[in-house]
Every structure is written in C-alpha cells, then in structure tokens.
Amino acid sequence: MSDQIDKSVAIKYGDLKTPKVVAKARGEYSSMLREKAKELNIPILRDPQLTRLLEDVEMEQDIPEDLFEMVAIILAWAYWLKDKSPSQ
C-alpha cells in the first residue's frame, strides 16, 4: 500500500494510565476524522512518520512503550495549546 494515501490516527490520554489509539482512518475517512477533531477543538498535528508507526497499533490498545517519548511530546504540545494538564 502506498504511503501517499491520506492517513490519520487519533490518540487519547487524559484519564488513562497510558495513551491509547482511539481512531484510525484512511483516504476520505481521514479527512472526515480531522474535520470532526476540528469541530471538537482537538489539536491536530501532521506527523507521517508517527502515523505510520501508530497505524499498526490496534484500536483501544496502549501506545507501545518505544513510542512513549514521541507521543508524550505531542500530548504536552496539545495540552499546552489548550492551557490544560492531563488531569483537567
């Protein structure tokens, strides 16, 4: 499958012990997922490398430990944008 296909992966943390993959989409559905995120005021970051790594993670499964640092940086950025912390 070509890497030119539009892909999106959504992660959740907040009240969870570890971040989880909560949504994945390709093609037209990827655009729809991003539009829904915008409607819900959820920060969006485009990172094709991380998306490729996360698309292999099953839905509702914890983020693999080797991706914690990369995901933690993105989550910190998202919380900073919303002027919040994970416990809020």
Backbone torsions as a table, in degrees:
resi	resn	phi	psi	omega
1	MET	NA	138.9	-176.3
2	SER	-74.7	144.9	175.0
3	ASP	-77.1	-2.0	179.5
4	GLN	-78.9	-11.1	177.9
5	ILE	-69.6	133.8	177.2
6	ASP	-67.0	127.1	-178.0
7	LYS	-132.9	148.7	175.6
8	SER	-140.7	145.5	175.0
9	VAL	-134.4	131.5	177.7
10	ALA	-107.5	138.7	177.7
11	ILE	-122.6	153.8	179.0
12	LYS	-129.8	144.6	176.6
13	TYR	-133.9	-92.4	175.8
14	GLY	49.0	-105.3	-174.7
15	ASP	-87.5	8.0	-178.9
16	LEU	-94.4	156.4	176.7
17	LYS	-69.4	-39.2	179.1
18	THR	-136.6	151.5	178.3
19	PRO	-61.7	148.0	179.4
20	LYS	-129.9	152.0	171.3
21	VAL	-79.6	123.4	-177.3
22	VAL	-116.2	-10.4	176.8
23	ALA	-160.7	144.8	175.3
24	LYS	-140.9	143.9	-180.0
25	ALA	-153.2	155.9	178.1
26	ARG	-133.0	153.7	174.8
27	GLY	60.2	-134.6	-178.2
28	GLU	-58.2	-35.7	-179.9
29	TYR	-67.5	-28.8	176.6
30	SER	-63.2	-45.4	177.2
31	SER	-61.7	-40.1	179.8
32	MET	-65.0	-39.5	178.7
33	LEU	-63.2	-43.9	178.8
34	ARG	-65.8	-38.9	177.7
35	GLU	-62.0	-42.0	178.8
36	LYS	-64.3	-40.8	178.0
37	ALA	-60.9	-42.7	177.9
38	LYS	-61.0	-44.4	178.9
39	GLU	-58.4	-36.6	-177.8
40	LEU	-89.9	6.2	180.0
41	ASN	59.2	39.3	177.3
42	ILE	-95.8	125.9	179.8
43	PRO	-59.9	143.1	-179.8
44	ILE	-121.5	129.4	176.1
45	LEU	-125.3	129.6	176.5
46	ARG	-93.0	116.3	177.5
47	ASP	-141.9	88.8	-175.7
48	PRO	-56.5	-36.2	-180.0
49	GLN	-64.6	-47.6	179.4
50	LEU	-66.3	-38.2	177.4
51	THR	-58.8	-44.2	178.2
52	ARG	-60.2	-40.0	-179.6
53	LEU	-70.5	-38.3	-177.1
54	LEU	-80.1	-21.7	-178.3
55	GLU	-67.4	-15.8	176.7
56	ASP	-86.3	-9.3	179.1
57	VAL	-81.4	131.5	179.5
58	GLU	-66.9	152.7	177.4
59	MET	-58.5	140.6	179.6
60	GLU	64.1	12.1	177.8
61	GLN	-94.4	146.9	177.2
62	ASP	-60.5	147.7	173.7
63	ILE	-64.1	134.9	178.5
64	PRO	-59.1	144.4	-176.3
65	GLU	-55.4	-35.0	-178.1
66	ASP	-70.6	-9.0	177.1
67	LEU	-105.7	-0.3	-177.1
68	PHE	-54.3	-47.6	-175.3
69	GLU	-63.0	-45.9	-179.7
70	MET	-62.9	-44.0	-179.8
71	VAL	-68.9	-38.1	179.3
72	ALA	-61.2	-39.0	178.2
73	ILE	-63.2	-44.3	-179.8
74	ILE	-67.0	-41.7	178.6
75	LEU	-64.9	-39.8	177.7
76	ALA	-60.7	-42.1	177.5
77	TRP	-62.0	-45.5	-178.4
78	ALA	-64.0	-42.3	178.1
79	TYR	-67.1	-38.0	178.0
80	TRP	-61.8	-43.3	178.8
81	LEU	-58.3	-36.3	-177.6
82	LYS	-93.8	3.4	-179.4
83	ASP	53.3	46.5	-178.5
84	LYS	-132.4	175.4	170.4
85	SER	-125.8	163.5	-178.4
86	PRO	-54.6	-27.6	-177.3
87	SER	-83.1	-5.3	-177.9
88	GLN	-90.1	NA	NA
